[in-house]
Amino acid sequence: MAKLKKGSAAAKAWGRRMKRLRKGSYSTNSNSVTKLKKRTMAKRRTKKRSKKQKSSILGINTAKATAAVLYGAIRAKTSQFLSPYTSKIPLGSISDEVGMIAASWAGKKFLFKGSGVLRDALTIGQTIELARIGDAAISGQIGLGFLGGTATTTGTNIF
């Protein structure tokens, strides 16, 4: 017989077989029934990941609500600061919204790369501005002929 390496799978299997043979046979007239436990693979020990508690008020995530409030608070000042530049965009009455989307994109890309409430505020700001552009497109205020509006270059807000 070849020598088995200590701790190898073959050695463990041989040990289990010898243990089974040493036990002897079971008596058939016994009323007791023994069930053999099925061997399974050893489970890896893993750490339980704890989930962050998400707080919400009236079904609204408070972090996202705070970010939306923050965007609403800074939007007017930022829009006023960008108005000399956005008035030159030839998109009619939505030039302010396009300028705010561009400012939000630049802020996310260059200023607030990590996660945080300011980055969330800029993400929500982009969604708000796109919703305003969609509303202007439906109501015909965009100022582009193929979307049903008249061509204007006023540069004012649509709201």
C-alpha positions as CSV (number, residue, x, y, z in Angstrom):
1,M,0.0,0.0,0.0
2,A,1.3,3.4,-0.9
3,K,2.0,5.8,1.9
4,L,-0.7,8.5,2.2
5,K,0.3,12.0,2.8
6,K,-0.8,13.3,6.2
7,G,-3.9,15.5,6.0
8,S,-4.6,14.7,2.3
9,A,-8.1,13.9,1.0
10,A,-7.1,10.3,0.4
11,A,-5.8,9.9,4.0
12,K,-9.0,11.4,5.4
13,A,-11.2,9.1,3.3
14,W,-9.1,6.1,4.4
15,G,-9.5,7.1,8.0
16,R,-13.3,7.4,7.6
17,R,-13.4,3.9,6.0
18,M,-11.3,2.4,8.8
19,K,-13.6,4.0,11.4
20,R,-16.6,2.5,9.7
21,L,-15.0,-0.9,9.6
22,R,-14.0,-0.9,13.2
23,K,-17.5,-0.1,14.4
24,G,-18.8,-3.4,13.2
25,S,-22.2,-4.1,11.7
26,Y,-25.5,-2.9,13.0
27,S,-27.9,-5.5,14.5
28,T,-31.1,-5.8,12.4
29,N,-33.4,-6.8,15.3
30,S,-33.0,-3.5,17.1
31,N,-35.9,-1.1,17.2
32,S,-33.7,1.9,17.3
33,V,-32.9,3.6,14.0
34,T,-29.7,5.5,13.6
35,K,-29.4,8.1,10.9
36,L,-26.0,8.9,9.5
37,K,-25.3,12.5,9.2
38,K,-24.5,13.6,5.7
39,R,-21.1,15.1,5.3
40,T,-20.9,18.6,4.0
41,M,-18.1,20.9,3.1
42,A,-16.7,23.2,5.7
43,K,-18.3,26.6,5.6
44,R,-16.1,29.7,5.3
45,R,-16.4,32.1,8.1
46,T,-17.7,35.4,6.9
47,K,-18.4,38.6,8.6
48,K,-22.0,39.8,8.6
49,R,-22.3,43.1,6.8
50,S,-24.3,45.5,8.8
51,K,-26.8,47.6,6.8
52,K,-27.0,51.3,7.3
53,Q,-30.3,52.4,8.8
54,K,-32.2,54.4,6.2
55,S,-34.4,56.9,7.8
56,S,-37.4,58.3,6.1
57,I,-40.2,60.7,6.9
58,L,-43.6,60.0,5.2
59,G,-41.9,57.5,2.9
60,I,-39.3,60.0,1.7
61,N,-35.6,59.3,2.3
62,T,-34.4,62.2,4.5
63,A,-30.9,62.3,2.9
64,K,-32.4,62.8,-0.6
65,A,-34.9,65.3,0.7
66,T,-32.1,67.3,2.4
67,A,-30.2,67.2,-0.9
68,A,-33.2,68.5,-2.8
69,V,-33.7,71.3,-0.3
70,L,-30.1,72.2,-0.5
71,Y,-30.3,72.4,-4.3
72,G,-33.4,74.6,-4.1
73,A,-31.6,76.9,-1.7
74,I,-28.5,77.4,-3.9
75,R,-30.3,77.4,-7.3
76,A,-31.4,81.0,-7.4
77,K,-28.0,82.4,-6.5
78,T,-26.2,80.1,-8.9
79,S,-28.7,80.9,-11.7
80,Q,-28.2,84.6,-11.1
81,F,-24.4,84.2,-11.2
82,L,-24.6,82.2,-14.4
83,S,-27.1,84.5,-16.2
84,P,-24.6,86.5,-18.2
85,Y,-23.3,83.3,-19.7
86,T,-26.6,81.5,-20.1
87,S,-28.2,84.4,-21.9
88,K,-25.8,83.8,-24.8
89,I,-27.0,80.1,-25.3
90,P,-29.3,80.1,-28.3
91,L,-31.9,77.8,-26.8
92,G,-34.6,80.3,-26.0
93,S,-36.3,80.2,-22.7
94,I,-34.5,77.0,-21.5
95,S,-31.0,78.4,-21.6
96,D,-31.0,78.9,-17.8
97,E,-31.9,75.2,-17.3
98,V,-29.2,74.1,-19.7
99,G,-26.7,76.3,-17.9
100,M,-27.7,74.8,-14.5
101,I,-27.4,71.3,-15.9
102,A,-23.9,72.1,-17.1
103,A,-23.0,73.7,-13.8
104,S,-24.3,70.6,-11.9
105,W,-22.3,68.3,-14.2
106,A,-19.1,70.3,-13.8
107,G,-19.6,70.4,-10.0
108,K,-20.0,66.6,-9.9
109,K,-17.1,65.9,-12.2
110,F,-14.5,68.3,-10.8
111,L,-15.5,69.6,-7.4
112,F,-17.4,66.9,-5.5
113,K,-16.0,63.6,-6.7
114,G,-16.7,61.7,-3.5
115,S,-20.1,60.8,-2.2
116,G,-21.8,63.3,0.0
117,V,-24.8,65.5,0.4
118,L,-23.5,68.1,-2.1
119,R,-23.0,65.5,-4.8
120,D,-26.5,64.2,-4.1
121,A,-27.8,67.7,-4.4
122,L,-26.2,68.2,-7.8
123,T,-27.6,64.8,-9.0
124,I,-31.1,65.8,-7.9
125,G,-30.5,69.3,-9.4
126,Q,-29.9,67.7,-12.8
127,T,-33.1,65.7,-12.5
128,I,-35.0,68.9,-11.6
129,E,-33.6,70.8,-14.5
130,L,-34.4,68.0,-16.9
131,A,-38.0,67.9,-15.6
132,R,-38.3,71.7,-16.2
133,I,-37.0,71.3,-19.8
134,G,-39.5,68.5,-20.3
135,D,-42.3,70.7,-19.0
136,A,-41.2,73.5,-21.3
137,A,-41.1,71.1,-24.3
138,I,-44.7,69.9,-23.7
139,S,-46.1,73.4,-23.2
140,G,-44.3,74.7,-26.4
141,Q,-42.1,77.2,-24.6
142,I,-38.7,75.9,-25.7
143,G,-38.4,78.1,-28.7
144,L,-37.3,75.5,-31.2
145,G,-39.5,75.2,-34.3
146,F,-39.6,71.4,-34.5
147,L,-40.9,71.0,-30.9
148,G,-43.9,73.2,-31.4
149,G,-42.6,76.5,-30.1
150,T,-41.7,79.8,-31.7
151,A,-38.1,80.8,-32.1
152,T,-37.2,83.2,-29.3
153,T,-34.0,84.2,-27.7
154,T,-35.2,85.9,-24.5
155,G,-32.9,84.1,-22.1
156,T,-35.4,84.3,-19.2
157,N,-36.6,81.5,-17.0
158,I,-39.6,79.6,-18.1
159,F,-41.1,79.6,-14.5
